Amino acid sequence: MKKIPVLIILSFAITVLFSACSSQSQKEPVTLTLMNDSLEQEAEFIKTQIEGFEQAHPNIKVNLIDVNPNAALNVFKNALLGDQPLDAMRTDYLWVPEFVNLDLLYPLNDMISESDRKDFNPVILRSVQYNGKIYGLPSVMDAPALLYNKRILQENGFSAPPQTMDELLEMARKVTNKDHYGIYLMDASYFSLPYIWAFGGGTITDDRKIEIASQGTIEGLKFMLKLKQEHATQPYSDFKDAYNKMNLDFKEGRSAMLINGPWALSELLAGSEFKNADNLGITVIPKGPKGHASPTGGHGFAISKYSKHPKETYELISYLTSTKVQIRQAKEVKTLPTRTSAYQDAALAVDPIFQGFKKQFDAAKSRPLIPESSTMFYDFTSNLKEILLGTQSAEEGARKIEASWKDLLKLDQ
């Protein structure tokens, strides 16, 4: 048998290798679709980070679609159920159980490294888990805190913010005059949770036990009403455009206090009262007879179960939730990182606003992780509004919410 010269073999091998490399380099880039429901400043930040990701991953292109936050839940579900091109989405943690229940998300247990698992805050990592599996990477976390105008409190004789609910009522009542009022009272169920938990109440547990009509809940609702009845809150006759009014009144000095989260900081710091950011105080929500707590929340990135490129999509969401991106976002957008490693940043460690929200998060409490969470709180809000407007009692409103939840969850009456 004739021997093939070694040089010919080497030449052939090099040709094959070169062809393979050339084929790889000429491979069409993967295009991923990411739906993003963040507000304007954070949306612009995410867009910038994606540009950086594409530069670092030249074979991956990202089609970014901005979605109205108020419509995002239905837009995401319609896209996932309607077989639209969608690889990843920025989702509220509260939606994860519902999406998983509909079999729409890609589990990440086999993708996420052990070091990443340990780096994410354990409370917030739990928010993207359901039935023992991880379905997202946490991007930001939050828990509303008590924000206060130092100038208004000091001019009315208070050198420190309220530590208890009784002190909150006293201060809010005393600073209320023709120029400003004590605290803005929201009619949304989310903002009622700190009051309810302070009095030992509850809503519903992860194992679907309804606590909304408990005595503690009723006491918390009555305290909210008391704030209003004793003229310690906004003087308006209704809650029209409540959230925007709350922020506007605070940043223009018409209110002394409010309960809100880090997502509102950019807007509030742009107000006339906080041109000097030192005038903004942030502290944990005051204690009630049963302690204090604030609802954990935030957003993360999840992968569609129907993504044709789960590996590349994971690279994208891993980049967007990396330590360096979270530190950058905390400084630019004033969000709270979900990675413990981000808190080692020297600038964040001495930022009083940032540390104020972190302290509140350490005293935060998870909302129920059940598939119905995204819909069941509508009845809560509508009944809470009637309680605060005085058209029904706290007891009556709580019983109505309880009845609607039993019907929604198909529990025995």
HUMOJO-V480912 format. One record per pair of residues at least 24 apart in sequence whose ideal C-beta (glycine too) atoms are under 8 Angstrom apart, sorted by the first residue. I is the first residue (numbers start at 1). J is the second residue. If there is no record, write none. Layout:
BEGIN
i/j
I/J
I/J
END
This chain:
BEGIN
i/j
27/59
29/58
29/59
29/60
29/61
30/59
30/60
30/61
30/309
30/312
31/60
31/61
31/62
31/63
32/60
32/61
32/62
32/63
32/87
32/88
32/307
32/309
32/312
32/313
32/316
33/62
33/63
33/65
33/85
33/86
33/87
33/88
34/62
34/63
34/64
34/65
34/87
34/88
34/89
34/90
34/301
34/316
35/65
35/67
35/72
35/75
35/76
35/79
35/86
35/88
35/89
35/90
36/64
36/65
36/66
36/67
36/89
36/90
37/66
37/67
37/68
37/69
37/72
37/75
37/76
37/89
37/90
37/91
37/92
37/299
38/69
38/90
38/299
39/69
39/263
41/266
41/332
41/333
42/263
42/329
42/333
42/335
45/328
45/329
45/332
45/333
46/90
46/320
49/319
49/320
49/325
49/328
50/316
50/320
52/319
53/316
53/319
53/320
56/319
57/312
57/315
57/316
60/312
60/315
60/316
62/316
73/374
77/102
77/104
80/104
80/304
80/305
80/306
83/306
86/304
86/306
86/307
87/303
87/304
87/307
87/308
87/309
87/310
87/313
87/316
88/301
88/302
88/303
88/304
88/307
88/313
88/316
88/317
89/301
89/302
89/304
90/139
90/299
90/300
90/301
91/136
91/299
91/300
91/301
91/302
92/297
92/298
92/299
92/374
93/124
93/127
93/128
93/136
93/138
93/296
93/297
93/298
93/299
93/300
94/297
94/367
94/373
94/374
95/373
95/374
96/127
96/128
96/129
96/130
96/135
96/136
96/302
96/369
97/130
97/369
97/370
97/371
97/373
98/371
98/372
98/373
98/374
99/135
99/302
100/130
100/131
100/133
100/135
100/371
101/130
101/371
102/371
103/305
104/304
104/305
104/306
105/135
105/136
105/302
105/303
105/304
105/305
106/135
106/302
106/303
106/304
106/305
106/307
106/310
106/313
107/133
107/134
107/135
108/133
108/134
108/135
108/136
108/137
108/303
108/314
109/133
109/134
111/310
111/311
111/314
112/137
116/318
119/323
119/339
119/340
119/341
120/338
120/339
120/340
121/338
121/339
121/340
123/296
123/364
123/366
124/296
124/298
124/338
125/338
126/366
126/369
127/296
127/298
127/300
127/366
127/369
128/300
128/302
130/369
135/302
136/300
136/301
136/302
136/303
136/317
137/300
137/301
137/317
137/318
137/320
137/321
138/298
138/300
138/321
138/338
139/298
139/299
139/300
139/301
139/320
139/321
139/326
139/329
139/338
140/298
140/299
140/300
140/326
140/329
140/335
140/336
140/337
140/338
141/296
141/297
141/298
141/336
141/337
141/338
141/361
142/261
142/262
142/263
142/296
142/297
142/298
142/335
142/336
142/357
142/361
143/261
143/294
143/295
143/296
143/297
143/357
143/360
143/361
143/363
143/364
144/191
144/194
144/259
144/260
144/261
144/285
144/294
144/295
144/360
145/259
145/260
145/261
145/282
145/283
145/284
145/285
145/294
145/356
145/357
145/359
145/360
146/257
146/258
146/259
146/282
146/283
146/284
146/285
146/286
147/250
147/257
147/258
147/259
147/260
147/268
147/280
147/281
147/282
148/256
148/257
148/280
148/281
148/282
148/283
149/250
149/253
149/255
149/256
149/257
149/273
149/279
149/280
149/281
150/278
150/279
150/280
150/281
151/253
151/273
151/279
152/180
152/253
152/256
153/256
153/281
156/256
161/257
161/281
161/283
161/286
162/286
163/286
163/287
164/286
164/287
164/288
165/195
165/198
165/199
165/223
165/286
165/287
165/288
165/289
167/286
168/227
168/257
168/286
169/223
169/226
169/227
169/230
169/232
171/256
171/257
172/227
172/232
172/233
172/256
172/257
173/230
173/231
173/232
175/256
176/231
176/232
179/253
179/254
180/253
180/254
180/255
180/256
181/231
181/232
181/233
181/234
181/235
181/249
181/254
181/255
181/256
182/227
182/232
182/233
182/255
182/256
182/257
183/227
183/232
183/233
183/255
183/256
183/257
183/258
183/259
184/233
184/234
184/245
184/246
184/249
184/250
184/255
184/257
184/258
185/224
185/227
185/228
185/233
185/234
185/388
186/239
186/242
186/243
186/246
186/259
187/239
187/242
187/381
187/384
187/385
187/388
188/242
188/243
188/381
188/384
189/377
189/380
189/381
189/384
190/295
190/297
190/377
191/259
192/220
192/221
192/224
192/380
192/384
193/293
193/294
193/295
193/365
193/367
194/259
194/285
194/292
194/293
194/294
194/295
195/220
195/221
195/223
195/224
195/288
196/220
196/221
197/288
197/290
197/291
197/292
197/293
197/365
198/223
198/285
198/286
198/287
198/288
198/289
198/290
198/291
198/292
198/293
199/223
199/288
199/289
199/290
200/288
200/289
200/290
200/291
203/367
203/368
203/380
204/368
204/370
204/376
204/405
205/368
206/368
206/369
206/370
208/370
208/409
208/411
210/402
210/405
210/406
210/409
210/411
212/380
212/398
212/401
212/402
212/405
213/395
213/398
213/399
213/401
213/402
216/290
217/398
218/394
218/395
218/398
219/289
220/288
221/384
221/387
221/394
221/397
221/398
222/394
223/288
224/387
224/388
225/387
225/388
225/390
225/394
228/388
238/389
239/385
239/388
239/389
259/285
261/297
261/357
262/334
262/335
262/336
262/357
263/335
265/334
265/353
266/333
266/334
269/334
277/353
280/353
281/356
282/352
282/353
282/356
282/357
282/360
283/356
283/359
283/360
284/359
284/360
284/363
285/360
285/363
292/363
293/363
293/364
293/365
294/360
294/361
294/363
294/364
294/365
295/364
295/365
295/366
295/367
296/361
296/364
296/365
296/366
296/367
297/367
298/336
298/338
300/338
330/354
336/361
372/408
372/409
375/408
376/404
376/405
376/408
376/409
379/404
379/405
379/408
END
